[in-house]
Structures are given as structure tokens and as C-alpha cells.
């Protein structure tokens, strides 16, 4: 509802994994505050959310983690370990229905093609409920009211432009429903009520570089994404959050050893570039 959250990551200066949970308000363009800690410090973790809690799944600590942490929205307090993914894994594509969190693909030593689901109504482990088109890591995750989406990623060292979709109403495999404007891995995922957004990411298309592209694709009809704006710089490994009105991306790698603490915001109501609003 009222806040965006950033969990985990890795510090720029010393490469140390962090357990920090940051929170920033949607109502005003203000800096994030450190409100609590994860149970395990890790990078490359993914986030889902119910109406009352946030969930951080997987990530890389000293090895791939299978921990699902739960974070209460009502109080600024530490996360609790409430279950496990089917494997230790990181760089998954997350998507949230009203009832469950989904974790798609990822790196577990072998690359995964599984779609996993954990229930929001009761704490417990995730289970495999379907398969992606390929074994893939570094997808960005998006969600409509009816479906989860994974965009981009890497398959067998090839950068992908595929947008794939799976149903929330029945456990099933994903289908190919469109393409991004640029094939790329990682980058942040955001969702309005009507569209999915993939922001940034790394690609070898057009020369190896972090990209600044904001792609948008419609939920109402399957189809390709369109380039609707730019981030303030090319970036990868950014995290994403969505309010009702805006998409946010933050904490990204800018390349050449530079990591950003900037929170960027772009509007869902009109296509355009992102702006720097806080840290």
C-alpha cells in the first residue's frame, strides 16, 4: 500500500552481503530508512508480497540460499524464516497473486526451469507448480491480477527477449506471449494494474552494456513490449517496487565498479522517463 521495500544486496565498497531491510514512502519523494534485518545476509534475492507481508526468497550468501523470509508490513521488525524454496537459488523472477508468491527460474548450480509457489495464508515451503519455456536465470518478474510474467533472462549463455506468462488460477507451464524491445538479463520489474514494465538490464545487443530502457507490455492482450522511456542511466541488478500510480527502481549496478543508491520513479499514467527522487 504505502511503502516500497528493498531487502538484502551487496555493498559497493567491500562486496559484503547485507541483511538490511530499507523502506521508503510512496506518498512523498523521501529517502529510505533502515527498519529491520533479514534472517540471512544475501544478494540476488527476490521479493513477493501479500496484502500484509513481504517475502524475500533465495539469494546468494556463501552459497545459494533456499530461505523464504517474511517481513510484516504493520510493524518495522525483523524478518522471520517461514519456509524454504525447493532448492538453494538466486536471480529468480518473482510474481505475486493475491494468495501466493511465485518464484520462476534462477541459478541453483544447475539453471532452473521451475515455477515455484508458496502460500500467503499459511507459512510453509514452496512447491513446484509448473515449468518455464527453458532453464533460465535473471528474469524480471511482473504480475497482473490473473497471471505471473517473467521477462528476459539468460538461456544457455544467450540473452533473451521473451516475455512468458503463467496462470494464477491453475498450476501450469508458462507460454511465450511476446518480446521485449531489447534482449537482456536482470533489470527491475514493475507492474501497474494494466501493464508490466522491465527497467534496465544488461545485454550484448548493440554492444555490451547496461541498458537504460523502460519497456512496457499490456496485460489485457498478449503482445510485444514498447520502449516508453529511459532510466537516468544504464543499469543492471536494480530492484523494483510499484505503487498504484508509479514504478520505482533502485540500488542498481551502473558498471565500471559503480553501484547506485538512487531511487528512481516513473509514472504509470503517462509514458516518460524516470527521475531521481531519493536515496
WOMOBEL-V900374 format. One record per residue. RES is the residue in one letter. SS is DSSP state (2 for helix, 1 for strand, 0 for the rest). PHI is phi as a letter, one per 40 degrees, with the letter a starting at -180 (999 if undefined). D_FIRST is the distance of its C-alpha to the first C-alpha in Angstrom with 1 decimal. Layout:
RES_SS_PHI_D_FIRST ; RES_SS_PHI_D_FIRST
//
This chain:
X_0_999_0.0 ; X_0_b_3.8 ; X_1_a_6.1 ; X_1_b_8.5 ; X_1_b_11.1 ; X_1_b_14.8 ; X_1_b_17.1 ; X_0_g_20.9 ; X_0_h_23.1 ; X_1_a_26.5 ; X_0_c_28.0 ; X_0_c_30.0 ; X_0_c_33.0 ; X_0_b_34.0 ; X_0_g_32.2 ; X_0_c_30.9 ; X_1_c_27.9 ; X_0_b_25.2 ; X_0_b_23.0 ; X_1_c_20.6 ; X_1_b_16.8 ; X_1_c_15.5 ; X_1_b_12.2 ; X_1_b_11.6 ; X_1_c_9.6 ; X_0_c_8.4 ; X_0_c_10.1 ; X_0_b_13.4 ; X_0_c_15.3 ; X_0_b_16.1 ; X_0_c_17.4 ; X_0_c_15.8 ; X_1_b_17.0 ; X_1_c_18.5 ; X_1_b_16.9 ; X_1_a_18.6 ; X_1_b_20.6 ; X_0_c_20.9 ; X_0_c_23.9 ; X_0_b_25.6 ; X_0_c_25.7 ; X_0_a_25.5 ; X_1_b_25.0 ; X_0_f_24.2 ; X_0_c_21.6 ; X_1_b_18.8 ; X_1_b_15.2 ; X_1_b_13.5 ; X_1_a_10.5 ; X_0_c_10.3 ; X_0_c_7.9 ; X_0_b_9.2 ; X_1_a_10.7 ; X_1_b_11.4 ; X_1_b_14.9 ; X_1_b_17.5 ; X_1_b_20.6 ; X_0_g_24.0 ; X_0_h_25.0 ; X_1_b_28.3 ; X_0_b_29.7 ; X_0_c_33.5 ; X_0_a_33.2 ; X_1_c_30.7 ; X_0_b_28.3 ; X_0_b_27.3 ; X_1_c_24.8 ; X_1_b_21.5 ; X_1_c_19.5 ; X_1_b_16.6 ; X_1_b_14.2 ; X_1_c_12.7 ; X_0_c_9.2 ; X_0_c_10.9 ; X_0_b_13.7 ; X_0_c_14.7 ; X_0_a_17.4 ; X_0_c_19.2 ; X_0_c_18.6 ; X_1_b_21.0 ; X_1_c_23.0 ; X_1_b_22.4 ; X_1_i_24.4 ; X_1_b_26.0 ; X_0_c_26.1 ; X_0_c_29.5 ; X_0_a_30.7 ; X_0_c_30.0 ; X_0_a_28.3 ; X_1_a_26.4 ; X_0_g_25.2 ; X_0_c_23.7 ; X_1_c_21.5 ; X_1_c_18.2 ; X_1_a_16.4 ; X_1_b_14.1 ; X_0_c_14.9 ; X_0_c_13.4 ; X_0_b_16.2 ; X_1_a_17.2 ; X_1_b_17.0 ; X_1_b_19.7 ; X_1_b_21.7 ; X_1_b_24.2 ; X_0_g_27.4 ; X_0_h_27.8 ; X_1_b_30.8 ; X_0_b_32.3 ; X_0_h_35.8 ; X_0_c_36.4 ; X_1_c_33.8 ; X_0_c_31.8 ; X_0_b_31.4 ; X_1_c_29.5 ; X_1_b_26.1 ; X_1_b_24.9 ; X_1_b_22.5 ; X_1_b_21.2 ; X_1_c_19.8 ; X_0_c_16.6 ; X_0_c_18.5 ; X_0_a_21.2 ; X_0_c_21.7 ; X_0_i_24.4 ; X_0_c_25.7 ; X_0_c_24.8 ; X_1_b_27.5 ; X_1_c_28.7 ; X_1_b_28.1 ; X_1_i_29.4 ; X_1_b_30.7 ; X_0_c_29.9 ; X_0_c_32.6 ; X_0_a_33.9 ; X_0_c_33.5 ; X_0_a_31.0 ; X_1_b_28.9 ; X_0_g_26.6 ; X_0_c_24.6 ; X_1_c_21.2 ; X_1_b_18.7 ; X_1_a_16.9 ; X_1_a_15.6 ; X_0_c_16.0 ; X_0_c_15.6 ; X_0_b_19.2 ; X_1_a_20.1 ; X_1_c_19.6 ; X_1_b_21.2 ; X_1_b_23.0 ; X_1_b_24.5 ; X_0_g_27.4 ; X_0_h_28.7 ; X_1_b_32.3 ; X_1_b_34.8 ; X_0_f_38.2 ; X_0_g_37.9 ; X_1_b_37.1 ; X_1_c_34.0 ; X_0_b_32.3 ; X_0_b_30.8 ; X_1_c_29.9 ; X_1_b_26.7 ; X_1_b_26.7 ; X_1_b_24.8 ; X_1_b_24.7 ; X_1_c_23.8 ; X_0_c_21.2 ; X_0_c_23.5 ; X_0_a_26.6 ; X_0_c_27.4 ; X_0_a_29.2 ; X_0_c_30.1 ; X_0_c_28.4 ; X_1_b_30.1 ; X_1_c_30.7 ; X_1_b_29.1 ; X_1_i_29.5 ; X_1_b_30.0 ; X_0_c_28.4 ; X_0_c_30.4 ; X_0_b_31.3 ; X_0_c_31.7 ; X_0_a_29.9 ; X_1_b_28.4 ; X_0_g_25.2 ; X_0_g_23.0 ; X_1_c_19.2 ; X_1_b_17.3 ; X_1_b_14.4 ; X_1_a_13.5 ; X_0_c_12.9 ; X_0_c_13.5 ; X_0_b_17.1 ; X_1_a_18.0 ; X_1_b_18.1 ; X_1_b_18.8 ; X_1_b_21.0 ; X_1_b_21.4 ; X_0_g_24.6 ; X_0_h_26.5 ; X_1_b_30.2 ; X_1_a_33.0 ; X_0_c_36.8 ; X_0_c_36.8 ; X_0_g_38.4 ; X_0_g_39.2 ; X_0_c_37.3 ; X_1_a_34.3 ; X_1_c_30.7 ; X_1_b_29.3 ; X_1_b_27.2 ; X_1_c_26.4 ; X_1_b_23.1 ; X_1_c_23.9 ; X_1_b_22.1 ; X_1_b_23.0 ; X_1_c_22.3 ; X_0_c_21.0 ; X_0_c_23.2 ; X_0_a_26.4 ; X_0_c_27.6 ; X_0_i_28.9 ; X_0_c_29.1 ; X_0_c_26.6 ; X_1_b_27.4 ; X_1_c_27.3 ; X_1_b_25.0 ; X_1_i_24.9 ; X_1_b_25.5 ; X_1_c_23.9 ; X_1_c_25.7 ; X_1_a_27.8 ; X_1_c_28.6 ; X_1_a_26.6 ; X_1_a_26.0 ; X_0_g_24.1 ; X_0_c_20.9 ; X_1_b_17.5 ; X_1_b_14.7 ; X_1_a_10.9 ; X_1_b_9.2 ; X_0_c_6.9 ; X_0_c_8.0 ; X_0_b_11.0 ; X_1_a_12.0 ; X_1_b_13.1 ; X_1_b_13.8 ; X_1_b_16.7 ; X_1_a_18.2 ; X_0_g_20.9 ; X_0_c_23.4 ; X_1_c_27.1 ; X_1_c_29.1 ; X_1_g_32.4 ; X_0_f_35.7 ; X_0_g_34.2 ; X_1_b_31.5 ; X_1_b_27.9 ; X_0_c_25.2 ; X_0_b_22.6 ; X_0_c_21.3 ; X_1_b_17.6 ; X_1_b_18.1 ; X_1_b_16.1 ; X_1_b_17.2 ; X_1_c_16.4 ; X_0_c_15.8 ; X_0_c_17.8 ; X_0_a_20.9 ; X_0_c_22.5 ; X_0_i_23.3 ; X_0_c_23.5 ; X_0_c_20.9 ; X_1_b_21.3 ; X_1_c_21.3 ; X_1_b_18.7 ; X_1_a_18.8 ; X_0_b_19.9
//
